[in-house]
Amino acid sequence: MNVQSLSADLSDGQSSVRRIDVRGLSKTFQLAGTAIEAVRDVSFGVRRGEFVALLGPSGSGKSTVLNMIATLIKPTSGQILIDGVPVVAGKATPNVGYIFQRDTLFPWRTVADNIGYGLELAGIPEAERKERIAACVAQAGLQGFEHAFPSALSGGMRQRAALMRTLVVEPQILLMDEPFGALDTHTKIDMHEVLLRIWEREQQTVLFVTHDLGEALTLADRIILFSARPGRIKDMFEVDFARPRDAVKVRETPRYAELFQHIWHSLGEEFVKGRNP
């Protein structure tokens, strides 16, 4: 089986099933009077229930694109649509959850109280809130730590709690910005198992930023490869591993090695360009 590379995005005939639609997105920052072009003319779509990874070297604009989709940053040009409706910078989009690079838990709240924070803001009754928090604690394997504070948890446990704090409000779209980047390899793979198990059950639409090719292959249905700055889409790759996936076993297959070798060559070129702009 050949590695499938996609030089173009979804055809126009498929655009109606896109949950996320990015069109000609560009962003230039002003830094000490100097214009820094972070992203140039990026266009892609994410289908309903699809898990897409944005892959590229540091500084390639992946997180900038994610933050524009999350309405945290205003684009210089281009358009972003969620379910066919243009997003507005600075205005939260319904049914969209964002998971940051760091766990961002409140240190003065217990695990249960952190997970339930969004439910409190939404005015969910206490009885329902407790039921949904308990379900998330069980899904994340955090039983027995409900009343612990973040300072008593390992990095992986804190990130599980942060993941559940977003998932408990049942977003239909998940934007994830290198959420496992600070974890050691063993803990990261454990978090991959947790995320895969949840996603395969809930089937949210996921856009996941990473610079880790192994992580992208383990999790995603499709990989969008960014060039070095200014970030542009260099290529797209279908990841055709069967689901449900085992985060460990999938890495032991010949197909994984084949895809890794093929995509790594293209990614490696961008790492070199990033070091020698």
QUIUR-V880496 format. One record per helix or strand of 2 or more residues. SS is the DSSP state (a for helix, b for strand). FROM is the first residue (numbers start at 1). TO is the last residue. If there is no record, write none. Layout:
# QUIUR-V880496
ss	from	to
SS	FROM	TO
SS	FROM	TO
This chain:
# QUIUR-V880496
ss	from	to
b	5	6
a	12	17
b	18	31
b	34	47
b	51	55
a	62	69
b	77	82
b	85	86
b	96	99
a	111	115
a	117	121
a	126	139
a	150	152
a	155	167
b	173	177
a	185	202
b	205	210
a	213	219
b	222	226
b	233	238
a	249	252
a	254	275
